[in-house]
Amino acid sequence: MKKLFISTALAALMSTNAMAAKIGVSIVNFDNNFQTLLRDGMQARAKEKGAGIQVEDAQNDVAKQLDQVKNFIATGVDAIIVTLVDTNASRTLSEEAAKAGIPLVFVNLEPSDMANLPEKQVYVGSNEVESGTLEAFEVCKMLRAKGKSAGAKAYIVMGSLVHQAALQRTKDVEQIFGTDMCNFIKVVDKQSSEWSRDNAQTLMTNWLTAGGAPDAVIANNDESAIGAILALKANGVDMKNVVVGGIDATQDGLQAMKAGDLAVTVFQNAEGQGGGGVDAALALAKGEKVERVVYVPFELVTSANAGDYLNKN
């Protein structure tokens, strides 16, 4: 009887292991702060759910990301999660996964053909129309409070130009600055930092050399905002005179806010997006229905509520 019990238990354990879902994940770039947070969120949720997960670094290389997806398909994963190197490359990845009949979840960075994704393919992220809008409107209010409504000069530090998020966030900012309330803000220039702190620092240094200190710097992400802050401070600019905005509410961003350098950021929930991507992948692998677009809301963060977001990203 004891042998029978042990055999039954072993069979159940083997059956559970055999049924554990395997997820392949291709992350745009491990060096990117927010992408690392997403990866952490995915791994934590997979562990919680008892799923196997293999995470690969695409290193900002479209061809490498495609190869990773093909390798996941070849090894027989139950679902694939991708944060896109290039928004426009999403169609090729969709086609590969669809041909293999393997569920595909795009996380954080929207695919170009999101409205026409095949069956068993979804997007989990945040609505980028909210991000730049929240950031820009708060920057506008802060500039008015500083008495700058007669005219203010601003620079926009964009993310990667092959990412829908950077394009949409920049568009949001420009639309807010075009409203009657905020059209006193003139965007002198906008350039890409590729989401990088170092690139943003170089970019801001060049702007300062060419045209002096701005009234505002609006960055597509916190890393770029921090890079701009480093350049401003290195060039002797009093941060009390410049309103700097970012997006993500990373821990580094919140520390910059605590120091009085970053005026506004927008919380993008890395744990919610990463964990939500794993939840969607597991549900699709089981044949369950998942909404084609799953949005995780953005939240405005200023010095007034920054304490609520410590240790969240």
C-alpha positions in Angstrom: 0.0 0.0 0.0 2.9 2.3 0.9 4.6 1.6 -2.5 1.3 2.3 -4.3 1.0 5.7 -2.5 4.6 6.6 -3.4 4.1 5.6 -7.0 0.9 7.6 -7.3 2.6 10.6 -5.7 5.5 10.3 -8.1 3.2 10.0 -11.1 1.3 13.1 -10.0 4.5 15.0 -9.6 5.9 14.0 -13.0 2.5 14.9 -14.5 2.6 18.3 -12.9 6.2 19.0 -14.1 5.3 17.8 -17.6 2.4 20.2 -17.7 4.3 23.2 -16.4 4.1 25.9 -19.1 7.4 27.0 -20.7 7.6 30.7 -21.8 10.3 32.2 -24.0 11.0 35.9 -23.5 12.9 38.3 -25.8 13.7 41.6 -24.0 14.8 44.5 -26.2 17.9 45.3 -24.1 19.0 44.2 -20.6 21.0 47.4 -20.2 17.8 49.5 -20.2 16.6 50.3 -16.7 12.9 49.9 -17.3 13.3 46.7 -19.4 15.2 45.2 -16.5 12.3 46.0 -14.2 9.9 44.3 -16.7 12.2 41.2 -16.8 12.2 41.1 -13.0 8.4 41.3 -13.0 8.0 38.5 -15.5 10.4 36.2 -13.7 8.7 36.8 -10.4 5.2 36.1 -11.8 6.5 33.0 -13.6 8.0 31.6 -10.4 4.7 32.4 -8.5 2.7 30.5 -11.2 5.2 27.6 -11.3 6.0 28.2 -15.0 9.3 27.8 -16.7 10.8 31.0 -18.2 13.8 31.6 -20.5 14.7 35.3 -21.0 17.0 36.4 -23.8 18.6 39.8 -24.4 17.9 41.1 -28.0 20.6 43.8 -27.5 18.7 46.3 -29.6 19.1 44.0 -32.6 16.1 43.3 -34.8 17.7 40.3 -36.4 18.8 38.8 -33.1 15.2 39.2 -31.7 13.8 37.4 -34.7 16.3 34.6 -34.2 15.4 34.3 -30.6 11.7 34.0 -31.4 12.5 31.3 -34.0 14.6 29.4 -31.5 11.8 29.6 -29.0 9.4 28.1 -31.6 11.9 25.4 -32.5 12.3 24.3 -28.8 8.6 24.0 -28.4 7.7 26.7 -25.8 4.1 27.1 -24.9 4.1 30.9 -25.3 6.4 33.7 -26.3 6.7 37.2 -24.8 8.4 40.1 -26.6 9.4 43.6 -25.8 10.0 45.0 -29.3 13.4 46.2 -30.5 11.6 47.9 -33.4 7.8 48.5 -33.5 7.7 48.0 -37.2 9.3 44.5 -36.9 6.2 43.2 -35.0 4.5 41.9 -38.1 7.3 39.5 -38.9 7.3 38.2 -35.4 3.5 37.8 -35.4 3.7 35.8 -38.6 6.3 33.4 -37.3 4.4 32.7 -34.1 1.1 32.4 -35.9 2.5 29.9 -38.3 3.7 27.8 -35.4 0.4 28.2 -33.5 2.2 29.5 -30.5 0.7 32.4 -28.4 2.6 35.6 -28.6 2.3 38.5 -26.1 3.8 41.9 -26.8 4.6 43.7 -23.6 5.3 47.4 -23.0 6.1 48.5 -26.5 3.1 48.4 -28.9 3.3 46.4 -32.1 2.6 48.5 -35.3 -0.4 46.3 -36.3 -1.9 46.1 -32.8 -5.5 46.4 -34.2 -5.0 43.4 -36.5 -3.1 40.9 -34.3 -3.8 37.3 -35.2 -5.6 34.9 -32.9 -3.7 34.1 -29.7 -1.7 37.3 -29.9 -2.2 40.3 -27.5 -0.6 43.4 -26.2 -0.1 44.1 -22.5 1.2 47.6 -21.6 0.0 51.1 -20.9 -1.8 53.6 -23.1 0.9 56.0 -24.2 -1.6 58.7 -24.9 -1.8 59.1 -21.1 1.9 59.2 -20.4 3.1 62.3 -22.4 -0.2 64.0 -21.7 0.1 63.7 -17.9 3.8 64.8 -18.0 3.3 67.8 -20.4 0.3 69.2 -18.6 2.0 69.1 -15.3 5.1 70.8 -16.7 2.9 73.4 -18.2 1.2 74.1 -14.8 4.5 74.2 -13.0 5.9 76.7 -15.5 2.8 78.9 -15.0 3.3 78.7 -11.3 6.9 80.0 -11.8 5.5 83.0 -13.7 6.7 81.8 -17.1 3.4 82.2 -18.9 4.7 85.1 -21.0 7.0 82.7 -22.8 9.1 79.6 -22.0 11.8 77.7 -23.9 11.8 73.9 -23.9 13.6 70.9 -25.2 12.2 67.4 -25.8 14.5 64.4 -25.2 12.9 61.6 -27.2 13.4 57.8 -26.8 14.2 55.5 -29.7 12.6 56.6 -32.9 11.7 53.0 -33.8 9.5 52.7 -30.7 5.9 53.7 -30.8 6.1 54.9 -27.2 8.7 57.6 -28.0 6.7 58.8 -31.0 3.4 58.9 -29.1 4.9 60.5 -26.0 6.4 63.2 -28.0 3.2 63.8 -29.9 1.3 64.0 -26.6 3.7 66.7 -25.4 3.4 68.7 -28.6 -0.4 68.5 -28.5 -0.6 69.8 -24.9 1.9 72.6 -25.7 -0.4 73.5 -28.6 -3.4 74.2 -26.4 -4.5 77.7 -25.3 -3.3 77.1 -21.8 0.2 75.9 -22.7 1.0 77.5 -26.0 3.4 79.9 -24.3 5.9 77.0 -24.3 8.1 76.9 -27.4 9.9 73.7 -28.2 13.3 74.8 -29.5 14.5 71.3 -30.5 13.7 67.6 -30.0 16.2 64.8 -30.5 16.5 61.1 -29.6 18.6 59.9 -26.7 17.7 56.2 -27.5 16.4 56.1 -24.0 20.0 56.5 -22.7 21.2 58.6 -19.7 24.6 59.1 -21.3 23.2 60.1 -24.7 20.8 62.5 -23.0 23.6 64.1 -21.1 25.6 64.7 -24.3 22.5 66.0 -26.1 21.7 68.5 -23.3 25.3 69.6 -23.1 25.2 70.4 -26.9 22.0 72.3 -26.5 23.4 74.4 -23.6 26.5 75.2 -25.7 24.3 76.3 -28.6 21.6 78.2 -26.9 21.8 78.5 -23.2 19.6 77.1 -20.4 16.0 76.2 -21.1 12.9 76.8 -18.9 11.9 73.1 -19.3 13.2 69.7 -20.4 10.6 67.1 -21.2 12.1 63.6 -21.5 10.4 60.5 -22.8 11.8 58.5 -19.9 13.5 59.0 -16.5 16.9 57.9 -17.6 17.0 60.6 -20.3 15.7 63.2 -17.8 18.5 62.3 -15.4 21.0 62.6 -18.2 19.7 66.1 -19.0 19.8 67.0 -15.2 23.5 65.9 -15.0 24.4 68.1 -17.9 22.5 71.1 -16.5 24.1 70.8 -13.2 27.6 70.3 -14.7 27.1 73.5 -16.6 26.1 75.5 -13.4 22.4 75.8 -14.2 20.3 76.3 -11.0 17.7 73.5 -11.1 15.2 75.7 -9.4 14.9 77.6 -12.7 14.3 74.5 -14.9 11.3 72.2 -14.9 12.4 68.7 -15.8 9.9 65.9 -16.6 10.4 62.2 -17.2 8.3 59.0 -17.4 8.6 55.7 -15.6 9.0 56.7 -11.9 12.1 54.5 -11.5 13.9 54.5 -8.2 16.7 56.7 -9.7 14.0 59.1 -11.0 12.4 59.3 -7.6 15.8 60.0 -6.0 16.3 62.8 -8.5 12.8 64.1 -7.5 13.7 63.9 -3.8 16.8 65.9 -4.5 14.7 68.6 -6.1 16.0 68.1 -9.6 13.2 66.1 -11.3 9.9 68.0 -11.1 7.5 65.4 -12.5 7.4 61.8 -13.7 4.7 59.3 -14.6 4.6 55.9 -13.0 4.7 53.1 -15.5 3.9 49.9 -13.7 6.7 47.5 -14.6 5.5 44.7 -12.3 2.0 45.1 -13.6 3.1 45.0 -17.2 5.6 42.2 -16.8 3.4 40.1 -14.5 0.4 40.8 -16.7 2.3 39.6 -19.8 3.1 36.3 -18.1 -0.6 36.0 -17.0 -1.7 36.6 -20.6 0.8 34.1 -22.0 -0.2 31.4 -19.5 -3.9 32.0 -20.2 -3.4 31.8 -24.0 -1.3 28.7 -23.6 -4.3 27.0 -21.9 -6.6 28.1 -24.7 -8.4 30.7 -22.6 -9.6 34.0 -24.1 -7.6 37.1 -23.4 -8.6 40.7 -24.4 -6.5 41.7 -27.4 -5.3 44.9 -25.6 -4.7 44.9 -21.8 -3.9 48.3 -20.5 -2.1 49.0 -17.1 -2.8 52.7 -16.2 -0.2 55.4 -16.0 -0.1 57.6 -12.8 1.2 61.1 -12.3 4.0 61.5 -9.8 5.2 64.7 -8.2 7.1 65.6 -5.0 3.7 65.6 -3.3 3.1 61.8 -3.8 6.5 60.5 -4.7 6.7 58.6 -1.3 3.8 56.4 -2.5 6.0 55.0 -5.3 9.2 54.2 -3.5 10.2 50.6 -4.3 7.4 50.1 -6.8 9.7 50.3 -9.9 
